[in-house]
Amino acid sequence: QIAGGRVGIVAAFPPPKHALVLGLKLTVVLLIPLVVVSLIVGGKAILPAVMGFLAVAVMPYCTRKQAVGFMLGLVVTGVLATMAARTWWAVLVVMAACVAAGLASRVSAGVFGMAPIVASILALDPPKNSPLVVGLVMLAVGTYVGVILHVMKFHIPAQPAPWDVAIRHAVVQSLACGLTTAVALFYDWPKAYWLVMTMAIVLRPYRSDSLVHSRQRIIGTMAGAVIAIVLSPVPRSVQLLFAAVCLVLMFAYIVLKNYVLQVAFMTPMIVFLVSTGTVTDTLHFDGLRLLYTASACVVGGLLAMGLARRDQVSA
């Protein structure tokens, strides 16, 4: 909960029973296609499957035709990003995804925001699959997500942004994420997609939203980093079990629209999944994620403040 600018993290935990139950249901819904894909294609296709599942953040805002179009857009983005992986073409793919995401805000603000995330992840940390397999897996999982959402009749009212806001968002996000991708490629930073995707997440169509998201993301990441540090000495099996619990809690707080706690539980979940389980490895990835998040949020916040000041001057 957020009141008076202060985040009541302790007061909001644990989540209400209804949110916890829904979070558990969403976790099960997520795991079904991942298990099926791992059995049919192999464990290496888990990442493309997760990318396809990101359609869950797009489809609720759209009409059925728009949802199909956006899902196919995510699939094309995934294929192109995989083809351009670890090359300078990746910069253009990320920038194009940002432009598409920004212009799509005309349908609903941030509706296609998953496109830059898919582009940055697959371009900077590509899966060990061919672009064709990536596209087919994303299409299959995205279709599954669409059917589930249709059956659940889950819909969120659209919040279209004016053309001037959508165009400016497209330009600013494209330049910021493109430059960040280029720097990450040049220096060959590990897990650099964390930096680019965070930049894409915190740069919202509206400046006030960008500042709020930047502040909340830093707070949530710091809280999650502390959790990962505390649990770093526990056995690997316990870490993976806790990662599953974090997934349930993350979905619960998405339902409650508590972004701080959503990020707080997402952070240790991701850290435990990418690390080997040793204390050294866990602390390394924990610090890396905190560094990337703080850097992207600071830059995103400065960009938002600069745009706000320019608007005040021009007014």
Disulfide bonds with the S-S distance in Angstrom:
none
